[in-house]
Each structure stands twice: as C-alpha cells, then as structure tokens.
Amino acid sequence: MSGATMTRTTTRRGLVAAVLSLILVVAGLTAAGASPATAASASAASSALTRTAPQALVTATAADFDPGNIISDENFFNGNAMSAGAVQNFLNSQVSSCRSGYTCLKDYRQTTWSRSADAMCNAYSGAANETSATIIYKVGQACNVSQSVLIVLLQKEQSLITDSWPSESQYRSATGFACPDTAPCDAEFSGFYNQVYKAAWQYKRYTNPAGTSAFFTWFPVGKYSAVRYHPNAACGSSPVLIKNKATAGLYYYTPYQPNAVAMSNLYGGQTDGCSSYGNRNFWRLYTDWFGDPRTGSNPHGAFDKVAGVIGGVQVTGWAVDPNTADPTSIWVAIDGTSSSYRADYRLDWLPVLYPTLGANHGFSQVIGASPGKHTVCVSKANGVDLGCKSVTVPSNDRAAASLDVAEGTPGGIHISGWSVDKKSGAQTYLWVNVDGKGSAYKVDKRLSWTPNLFPNVGNLHGFDVTVPATPGIREICVYGVQSLLIACKTVTVQPFETGKVESATGVVGGIEVAGWSLDQRSSASTYVWVDVDGAGRAVAANLPSASAAAAFPSLGKNHGYKVTIPAKPGAHRLCVTGTSGNTSYGCQQVVVPNNEVGNFDSISAVMGKISVTGWSLDRTSSATTYVWAFIDGKSAGPIKADRALGWIPVLYPKSGPNHGFAATFAATAGSHEVCLTGTKENVSYGCKTVTVPTSGAASLDSVTAGDRTVSLTGWAVDRLSKATTYVWVSIDGVGKAYKADRPLGWIDSYFPGVGPNHGFAIDVPAGAGPREVCVTATFDNQDLGCRTVDVQSPGAASVDSVTGVAGGVRVQGWSVNRQTTEGTYLWVDVQGVGGFPVAADKPLAWIDSYFPGVGPNHGVDSVVKAPSGTRKVCITATFDNRSLGCSTVTIP
C-alpha cells in the first residue's frame, strides 16, 4: 500500500465545510442556527462527493492512533460513502490484472438472495450474477454501513482487495464473520455475499438499535473499558476510553488493541508474543486509502459561506497547504472575474485539524460588487476548487461602511470601522449580533477623511467599541444604515481567567498536578478545581509561579499551585478547571503506578521440577508479600517473598531487604508456561516458558517373528518412580498397551531407586507375511522405533486355475497345514460377493511326498455357482488369511 498523498479532485469541494461544521458544532465552536440553505448546500456537496472514488489524504502515523476513537460514527455509519461505480473503480485500482486461473475481487460475481428488513438493516433485493462492487454498495446502503469500511474489512481479514490470486477459502471467510480466534469458522455464514452482509448487520447490532435488547454493553461509550492486547490473557490489558459506537463495534468484532510493539512499525508484523494487529490494520488501511477515519476527507480548504453586504459580497472559509504553516492564497471569481487574496485570517479552531500549521489560514473577505444576483466561486491557488455559491447584493443608494477590525479580547469583542449615511450627515447606529443576539451602538468617532470622500456628511462616522461576549469562538455580524449587513467575522473571545496545567504525574499513592491560574482583572490569588474520576476539590493557586509572572507581570507571581491528589493504582481521568470563570484547563489520563513492584528474574527446570526466582514488595510497607504462580494457566499456589536481597534497601530504603523469592514446583515433562502475579494488587510480573526434561527411559531390544506371532523384548522406566510404565505396540498401525513389569536384575543399579520390575517380553498375534512393528513408551510418548519382520505360517496353498463353466466358476488348486492331516478351506469371492468356502479335500498323490505326514486329501476342484457373464474372482486361504490373488473369467 502506498503511503504517498494522492491527488485531490474537484469533486470533493464542500465536504470539509460540512464535516468541519459538524466537528465544530459538537465542540461548541460554531454559532447556532445555520440557515436551511446552508445546510442544504452542504448536504448536496456531501452527496456529490460520495459518488466518487475515495483518495488518501494522509499517511498513517502511529502518534495519531487513538484506541478510544479509531473511526468516527459519521464515517462508519454512512451508507452513501461510495457508489457501486466508485467501489468498482477502487477495486480496479488495487489489482491491475489477476493471476491466470484465479478470480480477483474486482471480477468476482455471485448470485444473491433477497433479505427482509429488520432492526439492523433495510431489505436487500437479491439479483443474479451481481458484481462484488454491487454487493458491497447494496449492503452498505441496506445496513447504513460505509462501503469504505467494508472494503477495509475485506482487506484486514482476507487481503481480498489487493490479492491477485485469492483462494476459495478467502471468499468463504471474506470478512471473518463467525470466525473466532480460537475455533474454525461457522460454515452457516460462509460465502462472500453472506460474509459482507452479516458483518455489516453485526456492526449495526452492536449499537443495540431500537427493537433489540441492550446486549452489547461491555464496551460502553463514554467510559473506560479494559481492552486486552492479545487472546492470551497473560498479555494483559489497559483502560481505553471508548468514545463512540463505531470504535466500540470494532472492539466487539475484534476485542484487542495493539500494544507498543505492534505500533512500532505500522507496516510490519513484529511481535513480542502479545501483539495484535486487527484494529491497528483497520485504522491504518482506512487512513491510507480514505483519509483520517475520525474526520471527513477534505481538499484542505472550504468555501463556507457567502453573504451580500453593503457594497459587495463577503466570502468566508479557510484554505491550507498541508506542507507549510505559511498562509496560502485563494482566487475569488464573481461572475467569472477573478481576484487573488491571502487566506491569513485567524481561526482558532484550525489547529484542531492541523496541529502543526497554526491558526492563520482563514479568509473573510469583503469584495466590491454591484447590487443584484451574482455567482461567486472560490478556488485555492493550486487549482483545487472549493465550490460556487449564489448571492444577492442588496440595493442601496445611501449606505457605505467597513468593518476594519474584529478581535476577541478578555470578556468581549473589539470592533472598529466606519458607517456613513451618504444622504444625511445625521449620526448613525450599528446593530451588532454576537451568535445571533444583538444590541445597538453609536457611530460617533471622529474620522478626518470622511468629509473628503462623502461631502456634506461631517466627520463623526467612525466606531470603536468592545461588545461584551462570553469566552469561546463567536460569530459577530455588524449591520449599518438601513440594517444592511457590513460584515460577519469569527473571533475567539478570551476569558478573564487564564492558566495552564504544567504537569500531571502519577506517583505512588496519587497524582501530583502543578500549574497556574489567575483572573486578569485582579492580582488576588484564585482557586482551581482538581477533579479525579468525577470527584474533586478546590486547590488554592497562591504559590509563586515564574510562568504566571512572565505572562502577566503586573499581576504578581503568587498564582501557582501544586498538589498531590490521593488515587489508587491504575489509569485515572484528571481534569482541572479555574473557579473564577469556570475555565477548563483540559483533561488527561494519568496512570498512578502500583504500590506493588517486583520482577520474575529466572526460571529453570530439571526432571519433574520447575524452579523460579524473583522479588516482590509493597512500596508503602516493609511487610512480606506473596506472589501467585500459574503453570499453563492453572494455579500452582502462592510463593512467599521473604528472602533477603541486599540491593533492595538501596532502591527502596523503607522496605527492608526481605522481599526475594525462590520456589520449586512439580511438573511433567515438556514445555510449560509459568506466569507470576503479585497478590497485593494483582500486578503481573510476566510469563516465561521452560522445558522440563523427561524422566522416562526406554529401549526396544529385540523384535522377532514366530508362527503367526511377533515377540518383543525391552524395558521402560520412570527414573523418578517405582511405578510400572507401559509400552504401546502397534502392528501395521493397530496397537495395544502392554505393561513393562518383568524383573530385570540390572535396572535398579542403573537407575537407583526405581526397583527391578520394568522389563517387557511380549508375544503379539500377527498374520503371516511382512509386518511393520512400532513401539512407543507411553509415559512420555518416547518413540522406540519401528521394525519390519516376516511372520511365518505352517499353511501352504496354491490356485492352479480359475475358469468359467456352465453355471459358475471352477476353482482348482490345493491347500495344506504342514503340521497336520486336517483339511483346510479356500474362501472364494465372486464379483465382490463372498461367502463361498471351498474344501481342500480332494486326493493328490504327490502332496504327501512333498509335505510328508499330511496325507493325500488336500486338493481343490470345485465349482462355485455364479450367473453368466464376465466376473472377477478373488480367493483367500482361510488358514492364515493369505490372499491367493484375483482373476477375471467369463461364465457361459
């Protein structure tokens, strides 16, 4: 995936205005009561944008990742994010051509079926042979989940967006729905269409919509939740303030956050055994492909509004070059006639979007224009079109005016300029609205130049007043003669109260916070309210502060504060507010360190045992503490940390030396994971893996074949026990356990203390012929090897001929048990149907001389009934189940 910034298109114009307006309203930074026309314009612009293919605006940077706000609700739950054509164009751009014999996602088609509406999604109308792009688009529309989100999900789960040779299994599990980390995927939900639809449906279900139960509550929005780093619980978790439903949904779907190792290289896969990448990759992919997931994609500027004012039009908006903090230029065209202006007006909300670029990137320009209707278009100097709007300049033959200055001050807005009634020398008034509420002010300041420009009107036509206003970002609109608009400006009103939180640090037992606060109207000391997790107290800001003295020399220096607020170990939300004007100095998360500290120093293993060492203590006490051991996830019990360690008092002077621990646990042979946790505050000291050597020893000494028998000898022992062990003997894959309990005189001296009874001598029945014999010591699954032996049989047999005759199959041959005169049988199968024993009881003169003592009656000459036709005949000697082969015959 490319990290380069892609070229912006003019089809994006106006989106940022709409998105930014939303951001600022939420933040309380815009004036209430936007006109319906403005809202409709923003909506139309946004709708136009969503029909185009998305383009990346930024490259993902780890510092920008917020685990509590991975993506905004507005971006996630937007079923109009992309059209089907835009999705198709995007898929085409990711894979130029597919590998021969494979179907890439851009070319994939599937017949879909209709689904009825429910609380999560509107109805989906199925169709034959739909493209993947159409499916993604229609699912997004039905469930109101962004098509961009679904694209990212398909890449995150199965790399389907960029894979040029995807497998069928990738399509079957396309979005990972019903595919838990610890079990196979549920086949009921397999298939591309099914996967895309169910994933979108599930994301809506996580929001607990009306008509469903409030089931999904363990990642509540607006509260801290412990989010794990990995499916392995021993990897731990940390508190995350979940800020919106979309982020909560991502955690319900993939319940892990990336740790520092996973974030150390956004495009790598390095791991410490506790790294998870799902939600990291979702955020990174969305950022690279569609821009910051927390804000709308934008062309770095917006034409917010245009207004008809006295003598012309006022255009308002902003424009930045993301590569420099220097103000850029804009072009404003009125009915096709263009002029260039600097976008350097101060907008204090801009650093929220562009933290490194400063605030001076707005424009609020009044441009002369004749009365009547005009079309006004704005573009950036680099050619990016910010849009066009229509405006009507009011007719007037009396009013002339200018708003020269509009700036926020503590407690108000300072404005200055001039306003003239050109047909009268009478004194005029201004009407000034601040966020829609207004008052009248005299225009009575002397201006020496007005009589020259406007003869016979006098010179008392200037104004220079401060309009009271509460702190915050405010819109001020000034009206002159005949109530005609002079101009509107956005300014930031400063509070009288000001200050700063200079430090907030977690210390043992609490949070140490320091800073300063003052009221600019007085040198008297004030107070701040320090709140920790919703509970607070007043703190006097009366300590000497060099920062306060430097900022406001005339108010003295006794405006600082420093206090430690008691708090338990863990993450806490700290907020500081001035009490003179209720001015917020911000909130931040502070982690109070644990009183309990320690370390898992070492682990070792010998036969049957695991040993661990380390140390643990409570920094608030010299008392002995305990740690708890877990082996392979199961409790192994407590360990007392009471051993003397000389270095501990050096680091923890009040604790004393007796805080080391060393313990040994019984353990079976093999690999084991040991985890240690402090018992005072459940502080994890980590996990280590160790391999316990086996205490088993065994040998397969001999394997011999007898008369339908395999004989084995050897021994098997647990070096730590007298207990009898077993060996598993399999012949041609079929096995059974046998005791190793025969006395061996030498074994106790070789393995002292185990006793003599650990040998085995086993006879296992076996059919005649080559046999593979394998032996395993069951105590520790030690493989003792395999050997091939040829098992003999006293039986002998031969099929001399198989021929088709009228009514059946004639079989001729012989079969004998070389140890007896008793008769034997052959078993005949015809065309797979068995059950035809044939006695070997016909006299053969030669057979007794060839096998002395067996007698003559061992010949075979019999007809087995069978229907006419071509038949396959197979024959087995029943004496030792030896196959005598198969023949194909034709029965007349």
N, C-alpha and C positions, 0 to 999 in steps of 0.2 A: 504494500500500500504506500502510495506516495505521500510524503509529508509536505510537499510543496503547496503553496497557496494557489488556488486555481483562479482563472479569470472570472470576474463578476459579469453578470449580464444585466442589461437594462430592464429585463422582466422582473427584477427584484425591487424596483422602485416602490417606495411607500411602505414596504413591510416593516422596516425598522421603526417608522413612525408609529405604526400600530402596536408593535411589540413593546417599544420603549414607553409608549403611553401606558400600556398595561403594567409594565415594571414600576413606573413612577407612581401610578395610582395606588398600587399595592404598598409602595414605600411611603405614601403620603407626600409625594413630591410634585404633584400636578394639581392645578386648580380643578375644582369640581364643576360639573355641568358642561361638559363638552357638547357642542352643538350636534344635533342629529345629522346634519350634513357632513360634519367632520367624521363622525362615526361611520356613516355610510361610505364615505370616501375611503377610509382606512380598511373597511371590510372588503370593499371591491378590490382594492390594491392587493390585499392579502389573498383573496380568491384567485386573482390573476396569477400571483406568484406560485400558488400551489399547483398550478398546471404545468410547471416547468421542471426540468431535471435539476436536482439539487447540486450544489457545488461547495467544496470545502472552503472555509474561511480562515481556519486556524489549524495549526499542528498541535496535537495533544502534548501537553506539558504536565509532568507529574504534580507540580506545585498547584495546578488548577483543579485537581481532583478533590471533590468534597464527598466523602462517603455517605453523608446525610442528604445530599442533593445531587444525585447522579444525573437526573434529567428532570426538566420541569413538567408539571401536569399538562401545560398548554402544548408542549411539543409532543408529549407521549400520547395523549388522548385527542388526536386530531385526525379524523378520518379523511380529511381533504388535503393531507400533506402532499400527496403526489397523485397525478392521474395515471391511468393504465399506460398511456404512452410515455409518460415520464419514467415510470418504473422500467418499461421495456428499454428505453434509451440508456438508463443507468446500467441495466444488466448487460446490454451490448458493449458498453464502455469498459466493463471489467474483464471480459473474455473476448479476445478478437476472433479466435477460432477454437473449436473443440478438437480434442484428440480423436483420431479415427476410431470408430466403433463405439463412441460414447455420446451421450446427450447432455449438453450443458444446460444450466438453468434457463438461460436466455432462449433456448429452443424447446424447453420441456412443455409438454401438453398433457392434460388429464381431463377426463370427463367428470364433472362434479355433479352432486345431487343437491336438491333443494333442502333447506332447513327452515323451520318456522321460527318466528321471533320469540324471544324470552327476555328475562330481566337484564341479560348481559348484552345481547346483540339483536339487531333487527333481522328480518328474514333475508335469507340468501337464496337467490334463484339459480338453481343448477343449470348447466348447459353442457353440450357435447364438445369435447376437444378444446377446452379452454387453455390459453397460454398461462404460464406461471405468472407473468406480469398481471394478467387479468385477475387471476385468483388472488394475488397479493392486494391488488387495488380493491376488489369487491369485498374481501374480508375486512380490510381497513375501514371501508365505508360502512359495512354492516355493524361492526363492533365499535366503531369510532376509536380505532387504534391506528396510530400513524403508520403509513406504508414504509416510511423511513425506519421506524422501529422494527417492523417485521423483516426488512432487508438486513438490518444489523443482527437481528436474532438468528436469521438463517446462516449468516457468516460466522457468528460467535459459536453456534452449536455444531455445524457440519461443514463450514467453509464452502457452502454451495455457491456463493456469489462469485468467487474467484477461481473455483476448481474447474479445470479444463477436461478432467476425466473422472467425474463423480460416479460413485458406485450406487447400486440399487439400495443398499443399506442406508446411504446418506439421505436419499429421498424418503425412505421409510421412517426415519427418525429426524426429519428435517429441522424441527425446532426444539428437539429434546423434550417434548411434552410427554409426561408419564414415563420419563427415563431417569429414575433416581440414581444417585451416585453409587448406591450400594446394591442395586439389583438390575436385572435386564429390563429393557423397555416393554411396556404393555402392548401386545400385538393388537388389541382392540382399537388403538388410536394411531395405527401406522398409516403411512401414505402421505404424500406431500400436501394435498388439499386438507386432509384430516388434521395434520400437524399444524399447518398455518392457522386454520380456523380455531382449533382447540386452544392454541397458545393465546390468540387474541381474546377468545372467550374467557380463558382463565385469568388473564390480566384484568379484565373487567370484573370478574368475580372477586378478585382480591379487594376491590373497593367496597364490597358489601352493598351493592346497589339496592334501591327500593324493590321489595318483592323477594329478597333473600334474607337469610339470617346473618347476624353480625358475627360470623365465624372467624374471620381473619383479623385478629386483634393483637397478636404477639409482637408486631412491629408498629405500634401506634404512632400516628403522625403527630408531631409536636412534642414527643417525649423521647428520652434516651432509651435505647434498647441495647442489650449485649449482643453484638454480632460476631460470630465466630470467624476465625481466619481459615479454617480447614475442616473437612469432615472428621478428622481426628480431634476429638475434644481436648486432648492434651496440648494441642497447639494454642489453646486459649482464645480469648475474645477481648473486645474493648467496647466501651459505650459509644453509640452513634446516635446523634440527634436526628431522627428521621423527619425530614422537612416537608415531604409531600407524598401523595398517594402513589405516584409513579415510582419513586425510589423504594417505597415500601413493597410495591409489587415486584420489583426486581429482586428484592431480598426473599420474598416468599418463593419466587421461582428458582433462585439460586442463592441459598441462605449463607453466603460467605462474602467477606470483604477482603480485598488484597492487603497483605502485610507489606512492610517496608521493602522486603526483598523483591516481591512481585512488582512494586512500583519503582524499583531502582533502574529498570530498563523497560520502558513501556512496550518495546517491540521484541523483547527477549522472553525466554522461558526459564530463567534460572530459578532454582528453588532451594529452600533450606529444609524441605520436608514438610513445611507448614504454609506453603504458598498456594493461593487460589487465584484464578485468573478470569473467571466468568464475568463478573461485574466490571472488573478493570477493562477487559476487552470490549464489553458493550460500550462503555464510555469512550474508550479510545477510538473505536471504529466509527461511532456516531460523530465524534469530533472531527476526525479526518475526512469523513465523507459529507457531513451535513452541517458542520459548524458547531459552535458551543451548544451542547444539549440543554443548557439552562436558560438560554436566551434565543431569540429568533435570529436566523441567519440574515445578514444585512450587508449592504454595499458600503458600509462605513459612512453613512450620512442619511439625512431625511429632510424632506420639504414638509414641515409640519403643518403650516397654515399660511394663508394669505388673507389680508383684510384691506378693504377700501378705507383710506384715511384722508384727512384734509390735504388736497393737492396731489394725491397719488395712491400708491399701494405699499403696504408693509409686508415683506416676506420674512418668514421665521422658520428656523430649522437648525441643522448642525451638519458639519462635514469634517472628517478627519482623514489624514493619511496615516495608516497604522504603523508606518515605518519611521515616523518622526513626530516629535512633540511640537514642531513648528506649525503655526496655523496654515491651512491650505486656502485656496481661492475657489469661488463659485462663479458661475455665469447665470445671470438672471435675464431671461428674454420676455419682454412684454409685447405681445402681438408680433413676435418674430425679431424684434430689435433687442440686441443683447448688450449687456454691460457686465464688467467683472468687478467683484467685491471680495474683500477678505472675510473669511469665517473666523473671526477672532473675538467674538463676544463671549463673555464669561458665562458658563453654565455649570453650576457646581455639582450637578448630578452626573456629568460626563465621566469623571474618574471612576464611577461605579462600573461602567462598561470598559473603560480603557485606563486602568490604574496608573500606567506609566506615561500617559500623554498630557496630563494636566487638564484644566477646565476651559481654556480659551479656544474653543472650536465651534462656537455658535454663530448664527447670523440672525439679525433682527433689523433689516434694512428698509428704510422708507425711500421709495423711488418715485420720482415725479411721473404722473400720468394724468391724462385728460379725463373729465367726468365721463361715465359710461361703463359698458361691459368690456373686460379685457381678459385675454388668456395669458397666464403667467407660467413660465416653465423654468425650472432650476436644474442645473447640472453641475457636477464637480469639474474642476479644471482638467482632470484626467479623462473626462468624457463620460463618466458614469452619470446616467440620467436619474435624477431624484424625483421626477414627475412634473405634472402640469395641473393647474387648478384654474378655475374661473373666478372672477371677482368683479364687483361693480364699484367704481369710484363715485362717491356722492357728488351731486351737482352743488356748487356753491359759488356765489359771487361776493361773499363777504369775509369768509374765514381764511386766515393764514396762521400757521403755528408750527412749532417744532418742539419735540421732547429731546433735549440735548443730553441730559444726564438722568439716569435711573440706577441707583445703587443702594444695596442694603446696608444699614447701619444697626448698631445695637438698639433694638426696640422699634425700628421703623424703616422707612424707605425714603431716601433723599432724592427729590426730583427737581430739575431746573430746566428752563427753556423759555419760550415766549408764545404769546397768543394775541392776535390782533383782530378786531372787527374793522375791516378796511373801509366801511362806510360810516363809521362813527368813532369819535375819539373817546367815547364813554368807557369807563372801567369795565373789564370783563371778569368772568369767573371760570374756573376749571371745575369739572366734575371728575373725581379720581376714585376708581374702583380698585380695591385690593381683594382678589379672589371673589369678585362679583359683588362686594359690598362697598358702598361709596359715600363720599362727603364732598362738599363744595369748598373751594379755596379761592381767595382773591388773587387776581393777576395785577400786581401793583409795584413791581420792582422797576426802577429806572433803567432804561436802555437808551444810550445816546444815539444809536443808529436808526431806530425805528422811524423818526420823522423824515429821514432822508429816503428810506425805502417806501414808506407809506405816508405821504404828505397829509397834513391836517389831522393826524390821529394822536399826536402827542408822543410822550416817551415812557409812560407808565404801563408797559406791556410785558414785563418780564415776571417770571415766577421762580422762586427758590424756597421750597418748603420741605419739611420732613413729615411724612404721613405715618401715623402710628400703625404698627403691624406686629403680629406675633412672630416669634422666630420660626424659621423654616424657609422652604422655597416657595415664593409667592409670585403671582402674576398681577402686575399693576397696569391698568388701562386708563389713559388720560383723555378726557373729552374737552373740546374748546367751544368756540362760538357755534350757536345753533345745535349744540350737543353732538357735534361731529367728532369722530374719533381722530385724535392726534397720533397716538401710537400705543402699543402694548409692549411690555418688557417682562421678562422673567428674571427675578433677582432673589438673592438669598439674604434673608433678614437674620442678623446675628443676635443671639441672646445677650442680655447684660451679663449673664452668668457664663463663665468660661473656665476651662481647666483641662486636665489630662490625667489619665491613668498611666503612670510611667513604668510601673512594674506590677506583676501579679504572679507570685511564685508559690508553688506547693512546697511546704516544709513539713517536717514531722509534726503531726498534730493539727495542722491547719493550713490556711492560705495567708501569705504575707502580701499585702497590697499597699502601694505607695503612689502618691501623685500630688496634684494641687488643684485648688478650685477657689474662685473669687467672684465677687459681684463688682463689675466695673464702675458702679455708681458709688462705691464706698471702699475705704481701706480696712473696714472691720472684717475680722475673720468670720468665715461661714462654716457650714457643715456639708458633708456628703452622706448619702445613704448607701451603705455597702450591703448588697444582697447576695446570699449564697443559697442557691436552690430554692428560692422563694421566701427565705427567711432573712431578715436584715436588721441593721441597727445603724443609728446615726454616729458618725465619727467627725470630730472637730478638725477642721482644716486650719490649724493655728501654729503649725511648726514652720521653722524657717525653710524657704524654698528658693533656691537660686533661679529656677526656671520661671517661677511666678514673678520674681523681682526683675528678671531680664525682660519679660514680656510686658509688664506694666510697672515701670519704675516708680510712678507717682503713688502707687497703692501699697507700698511697703513689701516686705518679704514673708510675713507670717501668714501664709496661705497654703502650706503644705500639710500632708497627712501621711501617716504610716501606721499600720495596724495589722495584727495577726488575728484572723477570724478562725475560731476552732472549727475543724471539719474532719470527718473520718477519711481514711484512705480511699482513694478512688477518684473518678472524674466528677467535677462539680462545675456548675454554671455560676460564674461571678459577674454581677452587674453593679456598676457604680453610677449614682445619679446625684447631681447637685440639688440642694434643697432650696436654694433661693429662687430658682426659676424652673425647677423640675427638669433640668437639662441632663440628658443622658450622655454619659461618657463611654457608653458601649458595654457590651457583654463579651465574655470569652470563656472558653473551657480551661480549667486549671486542674491538673492532676496532683492530688496530695499523695506523697509517697507512703508506702506501707511502713508501719512501725516494725513489722516483721521483715527481717532480711536474712539472707543465707545463700548457700551455694551447694550444689551437687558436685563434689570435687572429682570423685573417681568411682569406677566400677570394675570389678574383676570376677573371674569365675574359675572354679575347679570342679571336679566331678561331683555333681549333686548339690553344688552350693554357688550362691552369688553373694559377693561382698560389696558394700557401698560405704563411702566416706563423704564427709562434708561438714557444714556448720550451719547453725540457725540460732537467731536470737531476736528478742523484742527490744528495740532501741529505747523504750520507755522504762525498762526494768532489767535488773540483773538476774531475775529468776530463770531457772532452767526451763526450756521449752521442749517441744516434741516435733518431729516430722512424721508424716504418714507415708508409707511405701505402698506402691501399686505395681504388681507384676502382671504384665499382659492385660491391664485393665481391671484386675481383681485385687482387692485389698490384701496386703501382706502384713498389715499391722503397724503399730507405732514404733518409733525409734527415739530414745531419749537423747537429747543433745546436751550432754553434761561432761564431755571430755575437755581437759584443759588444752587450750591453744594459746601460746604465749603472745601471738601477734594481735589477738582480738582487742585487748585493752588499749593498744596503740591507736586503733581506728575508732573504737567505741569505749572511751575512758570510763563511763559509768556502768558498763555492763559486766565487768569481771571476765576471767579467762574461760570459764567452764561452759562452752557452747559448741564444742565439736561433737561429731557423732561418727560411729563406725558400727556396722551391723552386718550379720550374715543370715541369709535365708536359704532354705532348702529349695531346690529347683531341678526340674527334669532336664535331660539332655536336649540341646537345640538352642535356637535363637530366642531371646526374651527381651522385651522392652520393660525397663524399670523407670517409673516416674516417682518423684518425691515432691511432697507438698507440705508447707508449714501448717501447723494446726491452729495457730493463733488467729490468722486472717486468711487462711487458705491460699497463701502465696505459692505459686508453682515455682519449684526450683529446676524444672525441666525434666527431660527424659533422656535416657541413654540405652543403647542396645548392646547386649553381650551374648556371646555364645558359650553355653555350658557344654564341656566335652562329655561324650558318652562314657558311662561306666560299664557298658556292655563289652564283652569279648566273646568271640565265637570262631569256630573253624569247621569246615566241611572236609573231613579227612579222606573218605572213600565213597565211591558210588559204583556198585557192581550190579550186573544183570543176572538173574536166575531164571528158573522155569516160571514164566509169567509173573515175575517178581523183580522189583528193584530194591536193593539193600543199600542203606546209607549208614555211615558212622561219622561221629564228630563230637563236638562239645559246644556249650553255650552257657555263659555265666554273667551275672551282675556282680561286678567287683566290689560293690558296697553292701551285698546282702547274701545270705544263705538261701534265699528263696529260689525255688525251681523256676526256670525260664522255659520258653517254648521255641521251637523252630517251625516254620511253615514250609511244607514240602509240596510242590506242585509238579505234576507230570502232564506235559503237553497242555499247561495252563489250568488244570483242575487240581485244587490243592486242599490241604487239611493241616491243622496244627498238631504237633507231637511234643510230648514232654522231653526235656533234656534232664533226666533224673537218674541215669545209670552211674554207679560209683566209678570214679577214676582216681587211682591212688596218688597220682602226681599233682592233681589240680589245686588242692588246698595249700600245698607248699609253694606253688607258683603264684596263687592269688590268696595270700594268707587270710584266714577268717571266713572263707566262703563255704567251707565244707567240701566233701568229696563228690556229692551226687549231682553232677552237671554234664554227664555224657549222654550220648544218644546212639542207639543201634536200632534202626528202623527197617522193617520189611514192608514194602508198599506193593499191593497187587497192581499188575500192569499187563496190558495186552501185548501180544508178540509184535516184534518189529522195532524199528528205531524209535526211541522216546527221548524227549528233552526233559531233564530233571533239574529243577531250580529250587534253591533253599534260601530262606531269609530268617534271620534271628528276630523274633517278634518283639523282644524287649526294646530295641532301638531301631528296628527296621534295617539292620545291617545286612547288606546283600552278600551272601556267602558264595554266590556264583551259580552257573548252570553247566551241566554236562550232558552229553548225548550218549546213550547206551543202546545196544541192540538186545531186546528181550527175546529169549528163545522160547520155542513151543515144541512139545512132543508130537504135535499134529503135522501131517503132510497131506497135500491134496493137489489134484490137477483136473482141469476141464479140458478134455481132449477135443470135443466137438459140440457145437450147438447148431441145430438145423431145424428148419421149418418143415413140418409134416402135416398131413391131414388131421385137423382137429387140435393142433398145438405145436409145442416146441420139444424136440427130442434133445436131451442132455446126456452126454457120455463122458465118463472120466472115472476118477477114483478118489477116496478119502480114507485116511487111516490114523489111528492113535498108535504110535510106535511102541507104547508101553503096555498095550492090552489087546485082546482079541475082540473087544466090544466094538459094535458098529457105530458109525458116525453118520452125520447128515450134511447135505448141502442145502442152502436156502436160495430159492430162485425168485427173482422179481421180474415180472413181465410188464413192460411199459409203465414202470413205477409202481405197480401194484404187487405187493408181496404176499407172503403167507403160503408159499408153496415149498414145504420141506421135502427133500428127495433123499431117501435112504441109500447109503453106500453099502449095499448088502449082496451085490452080485459077485459070483465067484470069478476070480482072476488067478490063473495058475502061477503067474510069475511073482505075485506080490509077497507071498510068504518067504520066498527066497531072497527078495530084495529087502524086506523088513522082517527078519527071522522072528518067529514066535507069534506073529499077529494073526495067522490063519489066512485062508484064501478069500473070504467073503467081504470084500471092501470095494467092489466095483460099482459104478453108477451107469445105468442105462434106462432112463425113464422118460415118459412123455408128460409134459405139463400142459394142461388144457389152456388154450388161448384162441381168440377169434382170428379169422383170416386177416391178412394184411401185413404191412411191414411193422415189426415190433422190436423194441430194444430190450435185451435180456441181460440182467446182471446177476452174478452168482457169488455167494459168500460161504466160506467154510464155517459151520457153526461151532466147531471145536474151539477155535481161537479167534473167531470173528475176522478172519483174514479174507480180504477181497480177492476173488479169483478172476475178476475182470468182467467186462461187458461186451456183448456182441449184438449186431443188428441182423435180423433174419426176416425172411418173407414166408408167411404161412399161407399155403394154397387154399 
